């Protein structure tokens, strides 16, 4: 194919990658969704994963859900003890932040598959994770801590 023909077919001077071929040389088309869709045939994070199996799709949804819950747990954990060395405390904070951001980007990339099921389990995972690790539901109230935050005005007249 000459370059003029190539440019005309590909929409100007933009180079586009050719679809991958399998071992016998035939081309196969990979579809990438650009809008939300329902279905178990998704491509999430890695080539060929979860594939066309319903069991693997459910496993992928569970993985994304648990990853989102873990991110919330990591976001609301305090690994540094009172009176710790400032340098070691800073390194622990940096490592924790790096892991949290990396995992959050993995969840974001999974959501970018535009699969509605992946989107819903990611949101549900973050919600449940926040409920368990970030909200006051499972945290004991400290003695002397008021129910209303100190920076908000009281509703009493």
C-alpha positions in Angstrom: 0.0 0.0 0.0 1.6 3.3 -1.0 1.7 6.2 1.5 -0.9 8.3 -0.4 -3.4 5.5 -0.4 -2.5 4.8 3.3 -3.2 8.5 4.2 -6.4 8.6 2.3 -7.7 5.4 4.0 -6.6 6.4 7.5 -8.0 9.9 7.5 -5.1 12.2 6.7 -1.6 11.9 8.0 -2.6 10.1 11.3 -1.0 6.7 11.7 -3.2 4.1 13.3 -2.0 0.7 14.5 -3.2 -2.3 12.5 -5.3 -4.8 14.4 -3.3 -7.7 15.7 -3.2 -10.9 13.8 -3.3 -14.4 15.1 -0.7 -17.1 14.3 -2.1 -18.1 10.9 -1.9 -14.6 9.6 -5.6 -13.7 9.5 -6.7 -10.4 11.1 -9.3 -10.3 13.9 -11.1 -7.2 14.9 -11.1 -6.0 18.5 -14.0 -3.7 19.5 -13.4 -0.9 21.9 -16.5 0.6 23.3 -16.7 4.4 23.7 -20.1 4.5 25.4 -21.5 2.6 28.4 -22.9 -0.9 27.5 -24.2 -3.9 29.3 -22.7 -7.3 28.7 -20.2 -9.8 30.0 -17.9 -9.6 27.1 -15.6 -6.9 28.2 -11.9 -6.1 28.1 -10.9 -5.1 31.6 -7.3 -4.1 32.4 -5.5 -6.9 30.5 -5.7 -8.3 27.0 -8.1 -11.2 26.9 -9.4 -10.7 30.5 -12.0 -11.6 31.5 -12.7 -13.2 28.1 -16.2 -14.5 27.2 -16.7 -16.7 30.2 -19.4 -15.6 32.7 -17.4 -17.0 35.6 -14.4 -14.9 34.6 -16.5 -11.8 34.2 -18.0 -12.3 37.7 -14.4 -12.8 39.0 -13.4 -9.5 37.3 -16.3 -7.7 38.9 -15.4 -9.1 42.4 -11.7 -8.1 41.8 -12.7 -4.5 40.9 -15.1 -4.3 43.9 -12.5 -5.6 46.4 -9.9 -3.3 44.9 -12.1 -0.3 45.5 -12.9 -1.4 49.0 -9.2 -1.8 49.7 -8.4 1.7 48.4 -10.9 3.2 50.8 -9.4 1.2 53.6 -6.0 2.4 52.7 -7.2 6.0 52.4 -8.6 5.9 55.9 -5.8 4.0 57.7 -3.3 5.7 59.9 0.0 3.8 59.9 2.0 6.4 61.9 2.1 6.3 65.6 2.2 9.4 67.8 5.8 10.4 68.4 7.3 8.7 65.3 10.4 9.8 63.6 9.4 12.5 61.0 11.5 11.0 58.2 10.3 7.5 58.6 6.7 8.8 59.1 7.0 10.7 55.8 8.4 7.7 54.0 5.5 5.5 55.2 3.0 8.2 54.2 4.6 8.5 50.8 4.6 4.7 50.2 0.9 4.5 51.4 0.0 7.3 49.1 1.8 5.8 46.1 0.1 2.4 46.5 -3.3 4.1 47.0 -3.0 6.2 43.9 -1.7 3.3 41.8 -4.6 1.1 42.8 -7.0 4.0 42.2 -5.7 4.4 38.7 -6.3 0.6 38.1 -9.9 1.0 39.1 -10.2 4.1 36.9 -8.8 2.1 34.0 -11.2 -0.8 34.7 -14.1 1.7 34.6 -12.8 3.0 31.3 -13.8 -0.3 29.8 -17.3 1.5 29.7 -18.9 -1.7 31.0 -21.9 -0.8 33.2 -21.2 -3.7 35.6 -17.6 -2.6 36.2 -18.8 0.9 36.8 -21.4 -0.2 39.3 -19.1 -2.5 41.3 -16.4 0.2 41.4 -18.9 2.8 42.8 -20.3 0.1 45.2 -16.8 -0.9 46.3 -15.9 2.7 47.1 -19.2 3.3 48.9 -19.0 0.1 51.0 -15.3 0.8 51.7 -16.0 4.3 52.9 -19.0 3.1 55.0 -16.7 0.6 56.8 -13.5 2.5 57.0 -14.3 6.2 56.7 -17.7 6.9 58.1 -18.6 7.0 61.8 -20.8 4.0 61.6 -18.2 1.5 62.7 -16.0 3.9 64.7 -16.5 4.3 68.4 -17.2 7.8 69.5 -14.4 9.3 71.6 -15.2 10.6 75.1 -15.9 14.3 74.9 -16.5 14.3 71.1 -19.7 16.0 70.2 -22.2 14.6 67.6 -22.0 17.8 65.5 -18.7 19.0 64.1 -17.3 22.1 65.9 -17.0 24.1 62.7 -20.7 23.8 61.9 -23.2 26.0 63.7 -25.6 24.4 66.1 -29.2 23.9 64.9 -30.6 24.8 68.4 -32.6 28.0 68.7 
